[in-house]
């Protein structure tokens, strides 16, 4: 997993404290969260604030029906990932 600070630099962006942005950097933590979610094929999952996608890829690996919505003005977009 590429460190978020490096990715943000490549995108010419920075974390904005006023939006409460925090980025997952621990792959074990990401996997634990996904495991605890029990996401599976046929499950609908909504990821709010996917940011740089640290959890998005792991969720997609579960086969769930994933939708992501990014609300930050600087990155204003939404996407259907599956």
Jmol script that loads the backbone (N, CA, C; Angstrom):
load data "model"
ATOM      1  N   UNK A   1       0.859  -1.177   0.000  1.00  0.00           N
ATOM      2  CA  UNK A   1       0.000   0.000   0.000  1.00  0.00           C
ATOM      3  C   UNK A   1       0.901   1.234   0.000  1.00  0.00           C
ATOM      4  N   UNK A   2       0.678   2.109  -0.970  1.00  0.00           N
ATOM      5  CA  UNK A   2       1.431   3.358  -1.037  1.00  0.00           C
ATOM      6  C   UNK A   2       0.918   4.301   0.037  1.00  0.00           C
ATOM      7  N   UNK A   3       1.839   4.956   0.736  1.00  0.00           N
ATOM      8  CA  UNK A   3       1.441   5.858   1.823  1.00  0.00           C
ATOM      9  C   UNK A   3       0.599   7.008   1.259  1.00  0.00           C
ATOM     10  N   UNK A   4      -0.497   7.357   1.949  1.00  0.00           N
ATOM     11  CA  UNK A   4      -1.384   8.420   1.476  1.00  0.00           C
ATOM     12  C   UNK A   4      -0.678   9.748   1.206  1.00  0.00           C
ATOM     13  N   UNK A   5       0.303  10.109   2.022  1.00  0.00           N
ATOM     14  CA  UNK A   5       1.004  11.380   1.811  1.00  0.00           C
ATOM     15  C   UNK A   5       1.676  11.395   0.443  1.00  0.00           C
ATOM     16  N   UNK A   6       2.234  10.268   0.037  1.00  0.00           N
ATOM     17  CA  UNK A   6       2.890  10.181  -1.268  1.00  0.00           C
ATOM     18  C   UNK A   6       1.865  10.291  -2.396  1.00  0.00           C
ATOM     19  N   UNK A   7       0.741   9.561  -2.265  1.00  0.00           N
ATOM     20  CA  UNK A   7      -0.309   9.626  -3.282  1.00  0.00           C
ATOM     21  C   UNK A   7      -0.896  11.029  -3.398  1.00  0.00           C
ATOM     22  N   UNK A   8      -1.139  11.658  -2.258  1.00  0.00           N
ATOM     23  CA  UNK A   8      -1.687  13.018  -2.282  1.00  0.00           C
ATOM     24  C   UNK A   8      -0.715  13.970  -2.964  1.00  0.00           C
ATOM     25  N   UNK A   9       0.565  13.802  -2.697  1.00  0.00           N
ATOM     26  CA  UNK A   9       1.572  14.635  -3.344  1.00  0.00           C
ATOM     27  C   UNK A   9       1.559  14.454  -4.852  1.00  0.00           C
ATOM     28  N   UNK A  10       1.447  13.205  -5.299  1.00  0.00           N
ATOM     29  CA  UNK A  10       1.405  12.924  -6.735  1.00  0.00           C
ATOM     30  C   UNK A  10       0.166  13.547  -7.387  1.00  0.00           C
ATOM     31  N   UNK A  11      -0.916  13.620  -6.629  1.00  0.00           N
ATOM     32  CA  UNK A  11      -2.160  14.214  -7.135  1.00  0.00           C
ATOM     33  C   UNK A  11      -2.224  15.721  -6.909  1.00  0.00           C
ATOM     34  N   UNK A  12      -1.155  16.270  -6.333  1.00  0.00           N
ATOM     35  CA  UNK A  12      -1.094  17.689  -5.992  1.00  0.00           C
ATOM     36  C   UNK A  12      -2.254  18.085  -5.086  1.00  0.00           C
ATOM     37  N   UNK A  13      -2.524  17.232  -4.103  1.00  0.00           N
ATOM     38  CA  UNK A  13      -3.580  17.459  -3.116  1.00  0.00           C
ATOM     39  C   UNK A  13      -2.963  17.362  -1.724  1.00  0.00           C
ATOM     40  N   UNK A  14      -3.752  17.694  -0.734  1.00  0.00           N
ATOM     41  CA  UNK A  14      -3.322  17.503   0.658  1.00  0.00           C
ATOM     42  C   UNK A  14      -4.551  17.191   1.497  1.00  0.00           C
ATOM     43  N   UNK A  15      -4.317  16.525   2.609  1.00  0.00           N
ATOM     44  CA  UNK A  15      -5.419  16.223   3.529  1.00  0.00           C
ATOM     45  C   UNK A  15      -5.913  17.532   4.128  1.00  0.00           C
ATOM     46  N   UNK A  16      -7.200  17.648   4.263  1.00  0.00           N
ATOM     47  CA  UNK A  16      -7.783  18.858   4.815  1.00  0.00           C
ATOM     48  C   UNK A  16      -8.387  18.549   6.180  1.00  0.00           C
ATOM     49  N   UNK A  17      -7.751  19.088   7.210  1.00  0.00           N
ATOM     50  CA  UNK A  17      -8.183  18.853   8.591  1.00  0.00           C
ATOM     51  C   UNK A  17      -9.608  19.342   8.816  1.00  0.00           C
ATOM     52  N   UNK A  18      -9.972  20.448   8.162  1.00  0.00           N
ATOM     53  CA  UNK A  18     -11.317  21.002   8.399  1.00  0.00           C
ATOM     54  C   UNK A  18     -12.414  20.051   7.938  1.00  0.00           C
ATOM     55  N   UNK A  19     -12.083  19.140   7.014  1.00  0.00           N
ATOM     56  CA  UNK A  19     -13.039  18.129   6.572  1.00  0.00           C
ATOM     57  C   UNK A  19     -12.894  16.849   7.383  1.00  0.00           C
ATOM     58  N   UNK A  20     -11.958  16.835   8.323  1.00  0.00           N
ATOM     59  CA  UNK A  20     -11.747  15.647   9.138  1.00  0.00           C
ATOM     60  C   UNK A  20     -11.152  14.491   8.354  1.00  0.00           C
ATOM     61  N   UNK A  21     -10.387  14.800   7.319  1.00  0.00           N
ATOM     62  CA  UNK A  21      -9.836  13.743   6.478  1.00  0.00           C
ATOM     63  C   UNK A  21      -8.740  12.974   7.214  1.00  0.00           C
ATOM     64  N   UNK A  22      -8.898  11.686   7.201  1.00  0.00           N
ATOM     65  CA  UNK A  22      -7.906  10.761   7.728  1.00  0.00           C
ATOM     66  C   UNK A  22      -7.813   9.622   6.732  1.00  0.00           C
ATOM     67  N   UNK A  23      -6.611   9.113   6.514  1.00  0.00           N
ATOM     68  CA  UNK A  23      -6.420   8.079   5.518  1.00  0.00           C
ATOM     69  C   UNK A  23      -5.857   6.823   6.172  1.00  0.00           C
ATOM     70  N   UNK A  24      -6.419   5.680   5.802  1.00  0.00           N
ATOM     71  CA  UNK A  24      -5.941   4.408   6.324  1.00  0.00           C
ATOM     72  C   UNK A  24      -4.559   4.115   5.765  1.00  0.00           C
ATOM     73  N   UNK A  25      -3.643   3.713   6.655  1.00  0.00           N
ATOM     74  CA  UNK A  25      -2.284   3.402   6.213  1.00  0.00           C
ATOM     75  C   UNK A  25      -1.861   1.996   6.605  1.00  0.00           C
ATOM     76  N   UNK A  26      -2.662   1.330   7.407  1.00  0.00           N
ATOM     77  CA  UNK A  26      -2.314   0.006   7.911  1.00  0.00           C
ATOM     78  C   UNK A  26      -3.134  -1.058   7.174  1.00  0.00           C
ATOM     79  N   UNK A  27      -2.457  -1.869   6.362  1.00  0.00           N
ATOM     80  CA  UNK A  27      -3.156  -2.893   5.584  1.00  0.00           C
ATOM     81  C   UNK A  27      -3.890  -3.897   6.471  1.00  0.00           C
ATOM     82  N   UNK A  28      -3.315  -4.201   7.624  1.00  0.00           N
ATOM     83  CA  UNK A  28      -3.969  -5.128   8.553  1.00  0.00           C
ATOM     84  C   UNK A  28      -5.286  -4.527   9.056  1.00  0.00           C
ATOM     85  N   UNK A  29      -5.274  -3.231   9.361  1.00  0.00           N
ATOM     86  CA  UNK A  29      -6.498  -2.565   9.822  1.00  0.00           C
ATOM     87  C   UNK A  29      -7.566  -2.579   8.733  1.00  0.00           C
ATOM     88  N   UNK A  30      -7.162  -2.320   7.490  1.00  0.00           N
ATOM     89  CA  UNK A  30      -8.112  -2.348   6.374  1.00  0.00           C
ATOM     90  C   UNK A  30      -8.733  -3.735   6.259  1.00  0.00           C
ATOM     91  N   UNK A  31      -7.910  -4.773   6.279  1.00  0.00           N
ATOM     92  CA  UNK A  31      -8.411  -6.136   6.147  1.00  0.00           C
ATOM     93  C   UNK A  31      -9.324  -6.506   7.310  1.00  0.00           C
ATOM     94  N   UNK A  32      -8.976  -6.062   8.505  1.00  0.00           N
ATOM     95  CA  UNK A  32      -9.814  -6.345   9.682  1.00  0.00           C
ATOM     96  C   UNK A  32     -11.187  -5.704   9.535  1.00  0.00           C
ATOM     97  N   UNK A  33     -11.231  -4.463   9.090  1.00  0.00           N
ATOM     98  CA  UNK A  33     -12.502  -3.763   8.903  1.00  0.00           C
ATOM     99  C   UNK A  33     -13.358  -4.483   7.854  1.00  0.00           C
ATOM    100  N   UNK A  34     -12.743  -4.849   6.744  1.00  0.00           N
ATOM    101  CA  UNK A  34     -13.472  -5.549   5.682  1.00  0.00           C
ATOM    102  C   UNK A  34     -13.973  -6.897   6.180  1.00  0.00           C
ATOM    103  N   UNK A  35     -13.130  -7.624   6.893  1.00  0.00           N
ATOM    104  CA  UNK A  35     -13.552  -8.920   7.449  1.00  0.00           C
ATOM    105  C   UNK A  35     -14.735  -8.761   8.401  1.00  0.00           C
ATOM    106  N   UNK A  36     -14.665  -7.762   9.260  1.00  0.00           N
ATOM    107  CA  UNK A  36     -15.750  -7.530  10.219  1.00  0.00           C
ATOM    108  C   UNK A  36     -17.044  -7.086   9.543  1.00  0.00           C
ATOM    109  N   UNK A  37     -16.924  -6.477   8.370  1.00  0.00           N
ATOM    110  CA  UNK A  37     -18.126  -6.037   7.644  1.00  0.00           C
ATOM    111  C   UNK A  37     -18.935  -7.218   7.115  1.00  0.00           C
ATOM    112  N   UNK A  38     -18.287  -8.352   6.950  1.00  0.00           N
ATOM    113  CA  UNK A  38     -18.912  -9.564   6.418  1.00  0.00           C
ATOM    114  C   UNK A  38     -19.526  -9.326   5.036  1.00  0.00           C
ATOM    115  N   UNK A  39     -18.941  -8.399   4.282  1.00  0.00           N
ATOM    116  CA  UNK A  39     -19.403  -8.138   2.911  1.00  0.00           C
ATOM    117  C   UNK A  39     -19.191  -9.402   2.083  1.00  0.00           C
ATOM    118  N   UNK A  40     -20.153  -9.692   1.227  1.00  0.00           N
ATOM    119  CA  UNK A  40     -20.105 -10.911   0.414  1.00  0.00           C
ATOM    120  C   UNK A  40     -20.915 -10.690  -0.858  1.00  0.00           C
ATOM    121  N   UNK A  41     -20.770 -11.600  -1.837  1.00  0.00           N
ATOM    122  CA  UNK A  41     -21.573 -11.484  -3.054  1.00  0.00           C
ATOM    123  C   UNK A  41     -23.061 -11.351  -2.702  1.00  0.00           C
ATOM    124  N   UNK A  42     -23.731 -10.435  -3.371  1.00  0.00           N
ATOM    125  CA  UNK A  42     -25.150 -10.203  -3.109  1.00  0.00           C
ATOM    126  C   UNK A  42     -25.409  -9.130  -2.063  1.00  0.00           C
ATOM    127  N   UNK A  43     -24.397  -8.745  -1.301  1.00  0.00           N
ATOM    128  CA  UNK A  43     -24.553  -7.681  -0.304  1.00  0.00           C
ATOM    129  C   UNK A  43     -24.357  -6.330  -0.969  1.00  0.00           C
ATOM    130  N   UNK A  44     -25.171  -5.370  -0.590  1.00  0.00           N
ATOM    131  CA  UNK A  44     -24.998  -3.994  -1.054  1.00  0.00           C
ATOM    132  C   UNK A  44     -24.197  -3.245  -0.004  1.00  0.00           C
ATOM    133  N   UNK A  45     -23.134  -2.595  -0.445  1.00  0.00           N
ATOM    134  CA  UNK A  45     -22.267  -1.852   0.472  1.00  0.00           C
ATOM    135  C   UNK A  45     -22.096  -0.439  -0.064  1.00  0.00           C
ATOM    136  N   UNK A  46     -22.231   0.547   0.816  1.00  0.00           N
ATOM    137  CA  UNK A  46     -22.014   1.944   0.475  1.00  0.00           C
ATOM    138  C   UNK A  46     -20.799   2.424   1.252  1.00  0.00           C
ATOM    139  N   UNK A  47     -19.762   2.829   0.540  1.00  0.00           N
ATOM    140  CA  UNK A  47     -18.569   3.368   1.183  1.00  0.00           C
ATOM    141  C   UNK A  47     -18.628   4.883   1.071  1.00  0.00           C
ATOM    142  N   UNK A  48     -18.747   5.545   2.201  1.00  0.00           N
ATOM    143  CA  UNK A  48     -18.782   7.000   2.240  1.00  0.00           C
ATOM    144  C   UNK A  48     -17.361   7.488   2.466  1.00  0.00           C
ATOM    145  N   UNK A  49     -16.893   8.341   1.581  1.00  0.00           N
ATOM    146  CA  UNK A  49     -15.550   8.892   1.719  1.00  0.00           C
ATOM    147  C   UNK A  49     -14.456   7.895   1.400  1.00  0.00           C
ATOM    148  N   UNK A  50     -14.455   7.309   0.201  1.00  0.00           N
ATOM    149  CA  UNK A  50     -13.431   6.322  -0.139  1.00  0.00           C
ATOM    150  C   UNK A  50     -12.034   6.917  -0.247  1.00  0.00           C
ATOM    151  N   UNK A  51     -11.961   8.235  -0.334  1.00  0.00           N
ATOM    152  CA  UNK A  51     -10.654   8.886  -0.366  1.00  0.00           C
ATOM    153  C   UNK A  51      -9.765   8.340  -1.456  1.00  0.00           C
ATOM    154  N   UNK A  52      -8.648   7.732  -1.057  1.00  0.00           N
ATOM    155  CA  UNK A  52      -7.679   7.200  -2.012  1.00  0.00           C
ATOM    156  C   UNK A  52      -7.918   5.729  -2.325  1.00  0.00           C
ATOM    157  N   UNK A  53      -8.994   5.159  -1.793  1.00  0.00           N
ATOM    158  CA  UNK A  53      -9.377   3.794  -2.152  1.00  0.00           C
ATOM    159  C   UNK A  53      -8.726   2.679  -1.363  1.00  0.00           C
ATOM    160  N   UNK A  54      -8.165   2.973  -0.197  1.00  0.00           N
ATOM    161  CA  UNK A  54      -7.486   1.945   0.598  1.00  0.00           C
ATOM    162  C   UNK A  54      -8.413   0.770   0.903  1.00  0.00           C
ATOM    163  N   UNK A  55      -9.653   1.042   1.221  1.00  0.00           N
ATOM    164  CA  UNK A  55     -10.593  -0.024   1.561  1.00  0.00           C
ATOM    165  C   UNK A  55     -11.390  -0.497   0.348  1.00  0.00           C
ATOM    166  N   UNK A  56     -11.525   0.350  -0.648  1.00  0.00           N
ATOM    167  CA  UNK A  56     -12.345   0.054  -1.820  1.00  0.00           C
ATOM    168  C   UNK A  56     -11.921  -1.242  -2.506  1.00  0.00           C
ATOM    169  N   UNK A  57     -10.645  -1.386  -2.758  1.00  0.00           N
ATOM    170  CA  UNK A  57     -10.146  -2.592  -3.434  1.00  0.00           C
ATOM    171  C   UNK A  57     -10.433  -3.859  -2.655  1.00  0.00           C
ATOM    172  N   UNK A  58     -10.232  -3.799  -1.353  1.00  0.00           N
ATOM    173  CA  UNK A  58     -10.488  -4.973  -0.503  1.00  0.00           C
ATOM    174  C   UNK A  58     -11.975  -5.300  -0.480  1.00  0.00           C
ATOM    175  N   UNK A  59     -12.819  -4.291  -0.452  1.00  0.00           N
ATOM    176  CA  UNK A  59     -14.256  -4.545  -0.488  1.00  0.00           C
ATOM    177  C   UNK A  59     -14.664  -5.183  -1.809  1.00  0.00           C
ATOM    178  N   UNK A  60     -14.094  -4.699  -2.907  1.00  0.00           N
ATOM    179  CA  UNK A  60     -14.419  -5.281  -4.217  1.00  0.00           C
ATOM    180  C   UNK A  60     -14.017  -6.755  -4.281  1.00  0.00           C
ATOM    181  N   UNK A  61     -12.935  -7.112  -3.619  1.00  0.00           N
ATOM    182  CA  UNK A  61     -12.489  -8.509  -3.605  1.00  0.00           C
ATOM    183  C   UNK A  61     -13.522  -9.439  -2.975  1.00  0.00           C
ATOM    184  N   UNK A  62     -14.411  -8.901  -2.145  1.00  0.00           N
ATOM    185  CA  UNK A  62     -15.431  -9.733  -1.495  1.00  0.00           C
ATOM    186  C   UNK A  62     -16.551 -10.104  -2.461  1.00  0.00           C
ATOM    187  N   UNK A  63     -16.650  -9.379  -3.589  1.00  0.00           N
ATOM    188  CA  UNK A  63     -17.716  -9.639  -4.545  1.00  0.00           C
ATOM    189  C   UNK A  63     -19.005  -8.909  -4.232  1.00  0.00           C
ATOM    190  N   UNK A  64     -18.975  -8.014  -3.235  1.00  0.00           N
ATOM    191  CA  UNK A  64     -20.186  -7.264  -2.887  1.00  0.00           C
ATOM    192  C   UNK A  64     -20.530  -6.265  -3.974  1.00  0.00           C
ATOM    193  N   UNK A  65     -21.753  -5.754  -3.942  1.00  0.00           N
ATOM    194  CA  UNK A  65     -22.212  -4.708  -4.848  1.00  0.00           C
ATOM    195  C   UNK A  65     -21.839  -3.384  -4.183  1.00  0.00           C
ATOM    196  N   UNK A  66     -20.717  -2.805  -4.580  1.00  0.00           N
ATOM    197  CA  UNK A  66     -20.138  -1.653  -3.897  1.00  0.00           C
ATOM    198  C   UNK A  66     -20.424  -0.351  -4.625  1.00  0.00           C
ATOM    199  N   UNK A  67     -20.829   0.640  -3.873  1.00  0.00           N
ATOM    200  CA  UNK A  67     -20.981   2.011  -4.363  1.00  0.00           C
ATOM    201  C   UNK A  67     -20.156   2.890  -3.435  1.00  0.00           C
ATOM    202  N   UNK A  68     -19.468   3.868  -4.019  1.00  0.00           N
ATOM    203  CA  UNK A  68     -18.642   4.791  -3.250  1.00  0.00           C
ATOM    204  C   UNK A  68     -19.085   6.215  -3.527  1.00  0.00           C
ATOM    205  N   UNK A  69     -19.102   7.038  -2.490  1.00  0.00           N
ATOM    206  CA  UNK A  69     -19.461   8.441  -2.638  1.00  0.00           C
ATOM    207  C   UNK A  69     -18.422   9.270  -1.902  1.00  0.00           C
ATOM    208  N   UNK A  70     -17.782  10.171  -2.627  1.00  0.00           N
ATOM    209  CA  UNK A  70     -16.811  11.093  -2.038  1.00  0.00           C
ATOM    210  C   UNK A  70     -17.480  12.456  -1.951  1.00  0.00           C
ATOM    211  N   UNK A  71     -17.540  13.015  -0.756  1.00  0.00           N
ATOM    212  CA  UNK A  71     -18.272  14.257  -0.540  1.00  0.00           C
ATOM    213  C   UNK A  71     -17.389  15.493  -0.433  1.00  0.00           C
ATOM    214  N   UNK A  72     -16.095  15.327  -0.362  1.00  0.00           N
ATOM    215  CA  UNK A  72     -15.187  16.452  -0.209  1.00  0.00           C
ATOM    216  C   UNK A  72     -15.250  17.347  -1.436  1.00  0.00           C
ATOM    217  N   UNK A  73     -15.415  18.623  -1.226  1.00  0.00           N
ATOM    218  CA  UNK A  73     -15.527  19.560  -2.336  1.00  0.00           C
ATOM    219  C   UNK A  73     -14.319  19.495  -3.270  1.00  0.00           C
ATOM    220  N   UNK A  74     -13.135  19.371  -2.708  1.00  0.00           N
ATOM    221  CA  UNK A  74     -11.922  19.356  -3.531  1.00  0.00           C
ATOM    222  C   UNK A  74     -11.894  18.154  -4.470  1.00  0.00           C
ATOM    223  N   UNK A  75     -12.570  17.059  -4.092  1.00  0.00           N
ATOM    224  CA  UNK A  75     -12.555  15.840  -4.907  1.00  0.00           C
ATOM    225  C   UNK A  75     -13.959  15.474  -5.339  1.00  0.00           C
ATOM    226  N   UNK A  76     -14.843  16.409  -5.421  1.00  0.00           N
ATOM    227  CA  UNK A  76     -16.263  16.179  -5.630  1.00  0.00           C
ATOM    228  C   UNK A  76     -16.568  15.208  -6.773  1.00  0.00           C
ATOM    229  N   UNK A  77     -16.864  13.966  -6.432  1.00  0.00           N
ATOM    230  CA  UNK A  77     -17.222  12.965  -7.413  1.00  0.00           C
ATOM    231  C   UNK A  77     -17.888  11.786  -6.727  1.00  0.00           C
ATOM    232  N   UNK A  78     -18.536  10.993  -7.496  1.00  0.00           N
ATOM    233  CA  UNK A  78     -19.067   9.730  -6.985  1.00  0.00           C
ATOM    234  C   UNK A  78     -18.857   8.689  -8.064  1.00  0.00           C
ATOM    235  N   UNK A  79     -18.858   7.439  -7.687  1.00  0.00           N
ATOM    236  CA  UNK A  79     -18.626   6.405  -8.680  1.00  0.00           C
ATOM    237  C   UNK A  79     -19.284   5.107  -8.260  1.00  0.00           C
ATOM    238  N   UNK A  80     -19.676   4.354  -9.226  1.00  0.00           N
ATOM    239  CA  UNK A  80     -20.113   2.982  -9.009  1.00  0.00           C
ATOM    240  C   UNK A  80     -18.894   2.137  -9.353  1.00  0.00           C
ATOM    241  N   UNK A  81     -18.420   1.344  -8.424  1.00  0.00           N
ATOM    242  CA  UNK A  81     -17.168   0.637  -8.654  1.00  0.00           C
ATOM    243  C   UNK A  81     -17.362  -0.780  -9.134  1.00  0.00           C
ATOM    244  N   UNK A  82     -18.567  -1.207  -9.265  1.00  0.00           N
ATOM    245  CA  UNK A  82     -18.797  -2.566  -9.710  1.00  0.00           C
ATOM    246  C   UNK A  82     -20.021  -2.631 -10.578  1.00  0.00           C
TER     247      UNK A  82
END
end "model"
wireframe off; spacefill off
backbone 0.3
color backbone group
